[in-house]
């Protein structure tokens, strides 16, 4: 039983490392603001179109930046959950031995 838990922790660590190398993007204002994050929900880069930056007022820029960041984080969260669910399913099927602990 503890071997399975240890194996699960190792697999989770492997998934986190893999997610560090997967990139997702969130955009706003038709791509004039782009936020890139990794699969572990860490923002990597923020890009703002130079012409848009010159024309936008501060409030508009702040709002659209928040939109792009939230979109990138949402994509990363979805990817993260899918990877963890796949790892869990591969290891335990329909909860396998762990399911028995909870009266499956």
mmCIF file of the C-alpha atoms, coordinates in Angstrom:
data_MODEL
# 
_entry.id   MODEL 
# 
loop_
_atom_site.group_PDB 
_atom_site.id 
_atom_site.type_symbol 
_atom_site.label_atom_id 
_atom_site.label_alt_id 
_atom_site.label_comp_id 
_atom_site.label_asym_id 
_atom_site.label_entity_id 
_atom_site.label_seq_id 
_atom_site.pdbx_PDB_ins_code 
_atom_site.Cartn_x 
_atom_site.Cartn_y 
_atom_site.Cartn_z 
_atom_site.occupancy 
_atom_site.B_iso_or_equiv 
_atom_site.pdbx_formal_charge 
_atom_site.auth_seq_id 
_atom_site.auth_comp_id 
_atom_site.auth_asym_id 
_atom_site.auth_atom_id 
_atom_site.pdbx_PDB_model_num 
ATOM 1   C CA . UNK A 1 1   ? 0.000   0.000  0.000   1.00 0.00 ? 1   UNK A CA 1 
ATOM 2   C CA . UNK A 1 2   ? 2.728   2.469  0.961   1.00 0.00 ? 2   UNK A CA 1 
ATOM 3   C CA . UNK A 1 3   ? 4.644   1.438  -2.136  1.00 0.00 ? 3   UNK A CA 1 
ATOM 4   C CA . UNK A 1 4   ? 1.680   2.595  -4.234  1.00 0.00 ? 4   UNK A CA 1 
ATOM 5   C CA . UNK A 1 5   ? 1.581   5.925  -2.420  1.00 0.00 ? 5   UNK A CA 1 
ATOM 6   C CA . UNK A 1 6   ? 5.328   6.392  -2.881  1.00 0.00 ? 6   UNK A CA 1 
ATOM 7   C CA . UNK A 1 7   ? 4.993   5.485  -6.558  1.00 0.00 ? 7   UNK A CA 1 
ATOM 8   C CA . UNK A 1 8   ? 2.120   7.958  -6.898  1.00 0.00 ? 8   UNK A CA 1 
ATOM 9   C CA . UNK A 1 9   ? 4.281   10.730 -5.403  1.00 0.00 ? 9   UNK A CA 1 
ATOM 10  C CA . UNK A 1 10  ? 7.095   9.914  -7.814  1.00 0.00 ? 10  UNK A CA 1 
ATOM 11  C CA . UNK A 1 11  ? 4.706   9.953  -10.779 1.00 0.00 ? 11  UNK A CA 1 
ATOM 12  C CA . UNK A 1 12  ? 3.232   13.268 -9.616  1.00 0.00 ? 12  UNK A CA 1 
ATOM 13  C CA . UNK A 1 13  ? 6.747   14.730 -9.465  1.00 0.00 ? 13  UNK A CA 1 
ATOM 14  C CA . UNK A 1 14  ? 7.394   13.477 -13.014 1.00 0.00 ? 14  UNK A CA 1 
ATOM 15  C CA . UNK A 1 15  ? 4.167   15.086 -14.221 1.00 0.00 ? 15  UNK A CA 1 
ATOM 16  C CA . UNK A 1 16  ? 5.128   18.406 -12.579 1.00 0.00 ? 16  UNK A CA 1 
ATOM 17  C CA . UNK A 1 17  ? 8.510   18.329 -14.329 1.00 0.00 ? 17  UNK A CA 1 
ATOM 18  C CA . UNK A 1 18  ? 6.829   17.597 -17.663 1.00 0.00 ? 18  UNK A CA 1 
ATOM 19  C CA . UNK A 1 19  ? 4.343   20.438 -17.077 1.00 0.00 ? 19  UNK A CA 1 
ATOM 20  C CA . UNK A 1 20  ? 7.256   22.830 -16.542 1.00 0.00 ? 20  UNK A CA 1 
ATOM 21  C CA . UNK A 1 21  ? 8.091   22.324 -20.223 1.00 0.00 ? 21  UNK A CA 1 
ATOM 22  C CA . UNK A 1 22  ? 4.579   22.703 -21.639 1.00 0.00 ? 22  UNK A CA 1 
ATOM 23  C CA . UNK A 1 23  ? 3.516   26.193 -22.679 1.00 0.00 ? 23  UNK A CA 1 
ATOM 24  C CA . UNK A 1 24  ? 0.021   27.661 -22.732 1.00 0.00 ? 24  UNK A CA 1 
ATOM 25  C CA . UNK A 1 25  ? -1.045  31.143 -23.826 1.00 0.00 ? 25  UNK A CA 1 
ATOM 26  C CA . UNK A 1 26  ? -3.742  33.567 -22.887 1.00 0.00 ? 26  UNK A CA 1 
ATOM 27  C CA . UNK A 1 27  ? -4.538  36.521 -25.094 1.00 0.00 ? 27  UNK A CA 1 
ATOM 28  C CA . UNK A 1 28  ? -6.650  39.649 -24.976 1.00 0.00 ? 28  UNK A CA 1 
ATOM 29  C CA . UNK A 1 29  ? -7.654  42.312 -27.480 1.00 0.00 ? 29  UNK A CA 1 
ATOM 30  C CA . UNK A 1 30  ? -7.187  39.989 -30.474 1.00 0.00 ? 30  UNK A CA 1 
ATOM 31  C CA . UNK A 1 31  ? -3.672  38.995 -29.485 1.00 0.00 ? 31  UNK A CA 1 
ATOM 32  C CA . UNK A 1 32  ? -2.393  42.457 -28.684 1.00 0.00 ? 32  UNK A CA 1 
ATOM 33  C CA . UNK A 1 33  ? -1.615  41.179 -25.196 1.00 0.00 ? 33  UNK A CA 1 
ATOM 34  C CA . UNK A 1 34  ? -0.227  37.662 -24.838 1.00 0.00 ? 34  UNK A CA 1 
ATOM 35  C CA . UNK A 1 35  ? 0.649   35.913 -21.605 1.00 0.00 ? 35  UNK A CA 1 
ATOM 36  C CA . UNK A 1 36  ? 2.616   32.678 -21.705 1.00 0.00 ? 36  UNK A CA 1 
ATOM 37  C CA . UNK A 1 37  ? 2.610   30.291 -18.756 1.00 0.00 ? 37  UNK A CA 1 
ATOM 38  C CA . UNK A 1 38  ? 3.810   26.754 -18.167 1.00 0.00 ? 38  UNK A CA 1 
ATOM 39  C CA . UNK A 1 39  ? 1.626   23.795 -17.256 1.00 0.00 ? 39  UNK A CA 1 
ATOM 40  C CA . UNK A 1 40  ? 2.343   24.432 -13.570 1.00 0.00 ? 40  UNK A CA 1 
ATOM 41  C CA . UNK A 1 41  ? 0.576   27.801 -13.752 1.00 0.00 ? 41  UNK A CA 1 
ATOM 42  C CA . UNK A 1 42  ? 3.701   29.938 -13.631 1.00 0.00 ? 42  UNK A CA 1 
ATOM 43  C CA . UNK A 1 43  ? 3.666   33.005 -15.876 1.00 0.00 ? 43  UNK A CA 1 
ATOM 44  C CA . UNK A 1 44  ? 6.718   32.946 -18.141 1.00 0.00 ? 44  UNK A CA 1 
ATOM 45  C CA . UNK A 1 45  ? 6.309   35.959 -20.416 1.00 0.00 ? 45  UNK A CA 1 
ATOM 46  C CA . UNK A 1 46  ? 4.009   38.898 -21.069 1.00 0.00 ? 46  UNK A CA 1 
ATOM 47  C CA . UNK A 1 47  ? 3.953   40.534 -24.480 1.00 0.00 ? 47  UNK A CA 1 
ATOM 48  C CA . UNK A 1 48  ? 2.123   43.752 -25.334 1.00 0.00 ? 48  UNK A CA 1 
ATOM 49  C CA . UNK A 1 49  ? 1.884   45.033 -28.883 1.00 0.00 ? 49  UNK A CA 1 
ATOM 50  C CA . UNK A 1 50  ? 3.894   48.245 -29.065 1.00 0.00 ? 50  UNK A CA 1 
ATOM 51  C CA . UNK A 1 51  ? 1.257   50.274 -30.954 1.00 0.00 ? 51  UNK A CA 1 
ATOM 52  C CA . UNK A 1 52  ? -1.489  49.126 -28.605 1.00 0.00 ? 52  UNK A CA 1 
ATOM 53  C CA . UNK A 1 53  ? 0.706   50.007 -25.613 1.00 0.00 ? 53  UNK A CA 1 
ATOM 54  C CA . UNK A 1 54  ? 1.177   53.540 -26.939 1.00 0.00 ? 54  UNK A CA 1 
ATOM 55  C CA . UNK A 1 55  ? -2.556  54.041 -27.516 1.00 0.00 ? 55  UNK A CA 1 
ATOM 56  C CA . UNK A 1 56  ? -4.110  52.272 -24.510 1.00 0.00 ? 56  UNK A CA 1 
ATOM 57  C CA . UNK A 1 57  ? -4.802  54.035 -21.271 1.00 0.00 ? 57  UNK A CA 1 
ATOM 58  C CA . UNK A 1 58  ? -3.580  52.555 -18.017 1.00 0.00 ? 58  UNK A CA 1 
ATOM 59  C CA . UNK A 1 59  ? -6.973  51.227 -16.855 1.00 0.00 ? 59  UNK A CA 1 
ATOM 60  C CA . UNK A 1 60  ? -7.652  49.495 -20.181 1.00 0.00 ? 60  UNK A CA 1 
ATOM 61  C CA . UNK A 1 61  ? -4.177  47.957 -20.202 1.00 0.00 ? 61  UNK A CA 1 
ATOM 62  C CA . UNK A 1 62  ? -4.514  46.693 -16.630 1.00 0.00 ? 62  UNK A CA 1 
ATOM 63  C CA . UNK A 1 63  ? -7.930  45.140 -17.308 1.00 0.00 ? 63  UNK A CA 1 
ATOM 64  C CA . UNK A 1 64  ? -6.814  43.407 -20.499 1.00 0.00 ? 64  UNK A CA 1 
ATOM 65  C CA . UNK A 1 65  ? -3.623  42.190 -18.882 1.00 0.00 ? 65  UNK A CA 1 
ATOM 66  C CA . UNK A 1 66  ? -5.694  40.579 -16.120 1.00 0.00 ? 66  UNK A CA 1 
ATOM 67  C CA . UNK A 1 67  ? -7.890  38.923 -18.780 1.00 0.00 ? 67  UNK A CA 1 
ATOM 68  C CA . UNK A 1 68  ? -4.872  37.475 -20.599 1.00 0.00 ? 68  UNK A CA 1 
ATOM 69  C CA . UNK A 1 69  ? -3.251  36.256 -17.361 1.00 0.00 ? 69  UNK A CA 1 
ATOM 70  C CA . UNK A 1 70  ? -6.483  34.601 -16.239 1.00 0.00 ? 70  UNK A CA 1 
ATOM 71  C CA . UNK A 1 71  ? -6.893  32.871 -19.612 1.00 0.00 ? 71  UNK A CA 1 
ATOM 72  C CA . UNK A 1 72  ? -3.342  31.511 -19.478 1.00 0.00 ? 72  UNK A CA 1 
ATOM 73  C CA . UNK A 1 73  ? -3.763  30.299 -15.897 1.00 0.00 ? 73  UNK A CA 1 
ATOM 74  C CA . UNK A 1 74  ? -7.105  28.682 -16.761 1.00 0.00 ? 74  UNK A CA 1 
ATOM 75  C CA . UNK A 1 75  ? -5.524  26.791 -19.652 1.00 0.00 ? 75  UNK A CA 1 
ATOM 76  C CA . UNK A 1 76  ? -2.632  25.725 -17.431 1.00 0.00 ? 76  UNK A CA 1 
ATOM 77  C CA . UNK A 1 77  ? -5.052  24.565 -14.728 1.00 0.00 ? 77  UNK A CA 1 
ATOM 78  C CA . UNK A 1 78  ? -7.047  22.507 -17.242 1.00 0.00 ? 78  UNK A CA 1 
ATOM 79  C CA . UNK A 1 79  ? -3.855  20.948 -18.582 1.00 0.00 ? 79  UNK A CA 1 
ATOM 80  C CA . UNK A 1 80  ? -2.571  20.305 -15.068 1.00 0.00 ? 80  UNK A CA 1 
ATOM 81  C CA . UNK A 1 81  ? -5.795  18.568 -14.016 1.00 0.00 ? 81  UNK A CA 1 
ATOM 82  C CA . UNK A 1 82  ? -5.892  16.461 -17.177 1.00 0.00 ? 82  UNK A CA 1 
ATOM 83  C CA . UNK A 1 83  ? -2.284  15.329 -16.701 1.00 0.00 ? 83  UNK A CA 1 
ATOM 84  C CA . UNK A 1 84  ? -2.835  14.456 -13.041 1.00 0.00 ? 84  UNK A CA 1 
ATOM 85  C CA . UNK A 1 85  ? -6.079  12.618 -13.824 1.00 0.00 ? 85  UNK A CA 1 
ATOM 86  C CA . UNK A 1 86  ? -4.362  10.612 -16.570 1.00 0.00 ? 86  UNK A CA 1 
ATOM 87  C CA . UNK A 1 87  ? -1.487  9.748  -14.230 1.00 0.00 ? 87  UNK A CA 1 
ATOM 88  C CA . UNK A 1 88  ? -3.908  8.648  -11.504 1.00 0.00 ? 88  UNK A CA 1 
ATOM 89  C CA . UNK A 1 89  ? -5.983  6.579  -13.900 1.00 0.00 ? 89  UNK A CA 1 
ATOM 90  C CA . UNK A 1 90  ? -2.874  4.905  -15.325 1.00 0.00 ? 90  UNK A CA 1 
ATOM 91  C CA . UNK A 1 91  ? -1.636  4.026  -11.857 1.00 0.00 ? 91  UNK A CA 1 
ATOM 92  C CA . UNK A 1 92  ? -4.831  3.043  -10.116 1.00 0.00 ? 92  UNK A CA 1 
ATOM 93  C CA . UNK A 1 93  ? -7.374  2.384  -12.842 1.00 0.00 ? 93  UNK A CA 1 
ATOM 94  C CA . UNK A 1 94  ? -10.707 3.076  -11.176 1.00 0.00 ? 94  UNK A CA 1 
ATOM 95  C CA . UNK A 1 95  ? -8.900  3.735  -7.873  1.00 0.00 ? 95  UNK A CA 1 
ATOM 96  C CA . UNK A 1 96  ? -7.658  0.132  -7.629  1.00 0.00 ? 96  UNK A CA 1 
ATOM 97  C CA . UNK A 1 97  ? -6.278  -0.633 -4.180  1.00 0.00 ? 97  UNK A CA 1 
ATOM 98  C CA . UNK A 1 98  ? -6.942  2.870  -2.878  1.00 0.00 ? 98  UNK A CA 1 
ATOM 99  C CA . UNK A 1 99  ? -10.631 2.508  -3.690  1.00 0.00 ? 99  UNK A CA 1 
ATOM 100 C CA . UNK A 1 100 ? -10.825 -0.453 -1.338  1.00 0.00 ? 100 UNK A CA 1 
ATOM 101 C CA . UNK A 1 101 ? -9.679  1.759  1.514   1.00 0.00 ? 101 UNK A CA 1 
ATOM 102 C CA . UNK A 1 102 ? -12.826 3.828  1.176   1.00 0.00 ? 102 UNK A CA 1 
ATOM 103 C CA . UNK A 1 103 ? -15.296 0.963  0.941   1.00 0.00 ? 103 UNK A CA 1 
ATOM 104 C CA . UNK A 1 104 ? -15.539 0.737  -2.834  1.00 0.00 ? 104 UNK A CA 1 
# 
